[in-house]
Amino acid sequence: MNRAELERRTKAITSMLKLFNASGDDDLVTIYVTTLKDVPVDLLEKACKKLMMESEQRPLPATVLKVATNIADQVSGTDTLPFAEAWKEITKELHDTFVYGTPKFSRPEIKQTVDAFGWNELCEMKTSEVPIIRAQLKSMYEAICERNKEKKMNAYVLGNAVLIESGNEVRLMLK
């Protein structure tokens, strides 16, 4: 990290901490800068800005990292879809593909959910079963999304993943 980048990081974090009356503590700023050193500086500035606008209490470094990865995932198109959108994709594939082909989904979490439930089982469901199956899929989808986020964060902490910045795209990538 060069001097200019360190200054930008320190300024972003200090500005954020000023809102919570914690900017005078140099040790605290150092902890934030050190903990968040892997976050690209442009992304860190945006995450701090978002937290300054939305947070009612001082965010911990974990919160800053979470916001940064959420922004990165949204920009790169790898964010998790709400279940309503996932369900829409599933029903479209049921209509378009049915048992005669292989369904294609925009996110791996949707595919994992469908695979866990069973594509043929979905194709064979009766109309009366749709609300029950939808609820089961929603529960499975949310658990899979949470587990995948946890896996990404664990990989990042263990040094097996990095935040990658490439042009306008920033994302958490496995090494």
VOPAGU-2260 file (C-alpha; in pm, 1 decimal, decimal comma):
REM VOPAGU-2260
SITE   aa  ch    i         X         Y         Z
SITE  MET   A    0       0,0       0,0       0,0
SITE  ASN   A    1     155,4     329,1    -109,9
SITE  ARG   A    2     136,7     656,1      80,2
SITE  ALA   A    3    -141,5     809,3    -130,3
SITE  GLU   A    4    -357,4     499,9     -86,3
SITE  LEU   A    5    -290,5     494,7     288,6
SITE  GLU   A    6    -395,7     859,1     312,3
SITE  ARG   A    7    -718,8     789,9     118,6
SITE  ARG   A    8    -797,6     492,7     343,6
SITE  THR   A    9    -725,3     690,4     658,4
SITE  LYS   A   10    -937,0     983,4     537,0
SITE  ALA   A   11   -1235,4     760,7     448,9
SITE  ILE   A   12   -1224,1     578,7     781,3
SITE  THR   A   13   -1158,8     893,8     987,0
SITE  SER   A   14   -1449,0    1072,9     817,1
SITE  MET   A   15   -1679,2     782,6     895,5
SITE  LEU   A   16   -1561,8     759,3    1256,7
SITE  LYS   A   17   -1605,5    1136,1    1310,6
SITE  LEU   A   18   -1981,4    1088,2    1285,1
SITE  PHE   A   19   -1962,0     859,8    1586,6
SITE  ASN   A   20   -1719,8    1071,5    1793,1
SITE  ALA   A   21   -1440,3     816,6    1754,0
SITE  SER   A   22   -1204,3     986,3    1508,0
SITE  GLY   A   23    -951,3    1111,0    1764,1
SITE  ASP   A   24    -839,7     760,3    1851,8
SITE  ASP   A   25    -539,5     687,0    1627,0
SITE  ASP   A   26    -524,5     325,9    1745,5
SITE  LEU   A   27    -883,8     272,2    1635,2
SITE  VAL   A   28    -815,2     420,3    1291,2
SITE  THR   A   29    -507,2     196,7    1260,6
SITE  ILE   A   30    -716,0    -110,1    1348,1
SITE  TYR   A   31    -968,9     -22,5    1077,2
SITE  VAL   A   32    -701,1      52,8     816,3
SITE  THR   A   33    -512,3    -268,8     894,2
SITE  THR   A   34    -821,2    -488,5     906,4
SITE  LEU   A   35    -959,3    -349,2     580,5
SITE  LYS   A   36    -627,3    -335,0     390,8
SITE  ASP   A   37    -744,3    -590,8     130,8
SITE  VAL   A   38   -1048,5    -386,0      31,1
SITE  PRO   A   39    -971,3    -177,3    -279,7
SITE  VAL   A   40    -951,8     186,5    -173,4
SITE  ASP   A   41   -1225,2     305,8    -413,3
SITE  LEU   A   42   -1459,2      42,6    -275,1
SITE  LEU   A   43   -1363,8     126,1      84,4
SITE  GLU   A   44   -1449,3     492,8      25,6
SITE  LYS   A   45   -1790,4     397,0    -114,6
SITE  ALA   A   46   -1860,8     156,6     171,7
SITE  CYS   A   47   -1768,3     422,0     429,0
SITE  LYS   A   48   -1988,6     676,9     252,0
SITE  LYS   A   49   -2283,1     436,4     250,2
SITE  LEU   A   50   -2236,9     361,3     619,2
SITE  MET   A   51   -2217,6     733,5     700,9
SITE  MET   A   52   -2556,1     777,9     532,7
SITE  GLU   A   53   -2725,0     468,5     676,4
SITE  SER   A   54   -2566,0     367,7    1006,1
SITE  GLU   A   55   -2696,0     490,7    1339,5
SITE  GLN   A   56   -2400,4     361,5    1539,2
SITE  ARG   A   57   -2030,6     317,3    1473,9
SITE  PRO   A   58   -1985,1      29,6    1229,2
SITE  LEU   A   59   -1726,7    -233,1    1312,8
SITE  PRO   A   60   -1467,9    -332,4    1050,4
SITE  ALA   A   61   -1678,7    -645,4     986,2
SITE  THR   A   62   -1972,3    -424,2     891,0
SITE  VAL   A   63   -1755,0    -215,0     659,0
SITE  LEU   A   64   -1629,2    -533,3     490,7
SITE  LYS   A   65   -1983,2    -669,5     458,2
SITE  VAL   A   66   -2105,4    -347,9     296,1
SITE  ALA   A   67   -1801,7    -342,2      65,5
SITE  THR   A   68   -1859,6    -700,6     -49,3
SITE  ASN   A   69   -2232,4    -633,6     -97,5
SITE  ILE   A   70   -2149,7    -334,2    -318,2
SITE  ALA   A   71   -1890,4    -537,8    -508,3
SITE  ASP   A   72   -2131,7    -826,5    -562,4
SITE  GLN   A   73   -2403,9    -593,5    -686,7
SITE  VAL   A   74   -2169,4    -413,7    -928,3
SITE  SER   A   75   -2034,4    -742,6   -1065,8
SITE  GLY   A   76   -2378,2    -902,0   -1091,9
SITE  THR   A   77   -2294,1   -1179,2    -846,8
SITE  ASP   A   78   -2524,0   -1058,0    -571,1
SITE  THR   A   79   -2788,0   -1289,9    -431,8
SITE  LEU   A   80   -3131,5   -1248,5    -582,9
SITE  PRO   A   81   -3433,0   -1217,0    -357,8
SITE  PHE   A   82   -3628,5   -1543,7    -354,0
SITE  ALA   A   83   -3916,5   -1391,3    -552,3
SITE  GLU   A   84   -3678,5   -1338,9    -846,9
SITE  ALA   A   85   -3526,5   -1684,3    -802,8
SITE  TRP   A   86   -3876,2   -1835,0    -802,3
SITE  LYS   A   87   -3956,4   -1646,2   -1121,3
SITE  GLU   A   88   -3649,6   -1802,0   -1288,1
SITE  ILE   A   89   -3744,6   -2148,5   -1163,5
SITE  THR   A   90   -4101,5   -2122,5   -1293,4
SITE  LYS   A   91   -3978,0   -1987,5   -1627,7
SITE  GLU   A   92   -3745,7   -2286,6   -1665,1
SITE  LEU   A   93   -4026,5   -2521,5   -1564,2
SITE  HIS   A   94   -4236,6   -2373,8   -1842,9
SITE  ASP   A   95   -3962,2   -2346,0   -2106,9
SITE  THR   A   96   -3749,0   -2653,5   -2036,1
SITE  PHE   A   97   -3961,3   -2893,7   -1832,4
SITE  VAL   A   98   -3822,4   -3250,3   -1824,8
SITE  TYR   A   99   -3695,2   -3233,4   -2184,0
SITE  GLY   A  100   -3384,6   -3028,9   -2120,5
SITE  THR   A  101   -3141,8   -2896,4   -1867,1
SITE  PRO   A  102   -3252,9   -2580,4   -1686,7
SITE  LYS   A  103   -3020,1   -2279,3   -1686,0
SITE  PHE   A  104   -3015,9   -2028,8   -1401,8
SITE  SER   A  105   -2849,9   -1691,1   -1355,5
SITE  ARG   A  106   -2706,6   -1767,7   -1011,2
SITE  PRO   A  107   -2538,9   -2077,7    -869,0
SITE  GLU   A  108   -2757,7   -2057,9    -556,6
SITE  ILE   A  109   -3069,1   -2112,7    -767,1
SITE  LYS   A  110   -2913,6   -2415,6    -936,8
SITE  GLN   A  111   -2799,2   -2556,7    -601,7
SITE  THR   A  112   -3152,1   -2518,6    -463,6
SITE  VAL   A  113   -3312,2   -2687,1    -763,9
SITE  ASP   A  114   -3052,5   -2965,4    -760,5
SITE  ALA   A  115   -3107,8   -3023,5    -388,6
SITE  PHE   A  116   -3484,7   -3046,2    -434,2
SITE  GLY   A  117   -3472,6   -3233,1    -762,5
SITE  TRP   A  118   -3557,9   -3101,4   -1108,0
SITE  ASN   A  119   -3782,1   -3396,9   -1196,1
SITE  GLU   A  120   -3968,3   -3358,6    -866,1
SITE  LEU   A  121   -4035,1   -2993,3    -951,6
SITE  CYS   A  122   -4155,4   -3088,5   -1297,8
SITE  GLU   A  123   -4395,8   -3345,8   -1148,1
SITE  MET   A  124   -4550,2   -3121,4    -882,1
SITE  LYS   A  125   -4924,9   -3078,1    -883,0
SITE  THR   A  126   -5085,3   -2734,9    -884,8
SITE  SER   A  127   -5216,0   -2794,7    -533,1
SITE  GLU   A  128   -4857,3   -2856,8    -413,6
SITE  VAL   A  129   -4711,9   -2531,1    -550,5
SITE  PRO   A  130   -4749,8   -2322,6    -229,5
SITE  ILE   A  131   -4591,3   -2593,0     -14,4
SITE  ILE   A  132   -4306,5   -2659,7    -257,3
SITE  ARG   A  133   -4247,5   -2285,7    -302,3
SITE  ALA   A  134   -4213,9   -2246,1      75,7
SITE  GLN   A  135   -3974,7   -2542,3      93,1
SITE  LEU   A  136   -3764,7   -2401,0    -190,8
SITE  LYS   A  137   -3759,1   -2058,7     -26,0
SITE  SER   A  138   -3623,4   -2207,6     294,6
SITE  MET   A  139   -3363,7   -2411,9     106,1
SITE  TYR   A  140   -3262,1   -2115,1    -111,7
SITE  GLU   A  141   -3211,7   -1884,8     186,1
SITE  ALA   A  142   -3004,6   -2147,8     369,8
SITE  ILE   A  143   -2788,4   -2208,4      60,3
SITE  CYS   A  144   -2734,4   -1833,1      11,1
SITE  GLU   A  145   -2632,2   -1791,6     374,4
SITE  ARG   A  146   -2397,8   -2090,3     358,0
SITE  ASN   A  147   -2235,0   -1960,5      37,8
SITE  LYS   A  148   -2177,7   -1617,4     195,2
SITE  GLU   A  149   -2021,7   -1784,9     498,1
SITE  LYS   A  150   -1796,4   -1996,3     273,4
SITE  LYS   A  151   -1680,7   -1686,1      84,5
SITE  MET   A  152   -1602,6   -1498,9     404,9
SITE  ASN   A  153   -1419,3   -1796,2     554,7
SITE  ALA   A  154   -1213,4   -1830,8     236,5
SITE  TYR   A  155   -1132,0   -1459,6     253,1
SITE  VAL   A  156   -1026,7   -1477,2     618,9
SITE  LEU   A  157    -817,6   -1789,2     555,4
SITE  GLY   A  158    -640,7   -1618,6     265,8
SITE  ASN   A  159    -800,8   -1836,1      -1,6
SITE  ALA   A  160   -1000,7   -1549,1    -152,5
SITE  VAL   A  161    -932,6   -1186,1    -232,3
SITE  LEU   A  162   -1132,6    -880,4    -321,9
SITE  ILE   A  163   -1058,3    -826,0    -690,3
SITE  GLU   A  164   -1092,8    -493,9    -866,6
SITE  SER   A  165   -1088,6    -502,5   -1244,3
SITE  GLY   A  166   -1213,8    -195,8   -1426,2
SITE  ASN   A  167   -1561,7    -128,4   -1290,9
SITE  GLU   A  168   -1590,3    -478,6   -1147,4
SITE  VAL   A  169   -1505,3    -561,7    -788,0
SITE  ARG   A  170   -1583,3    -899,1    -634,4
SITE  LEU   A  171   -1475,6   -1155,4    -379,9
SITE  MET   A  172   -1285,5   -1419,3    -580,3
SITE  LEU   A  173   -1157,3   -1753,1    -464,2
SITE  LYS   A  174    -783,4   -1792,0    -524,1
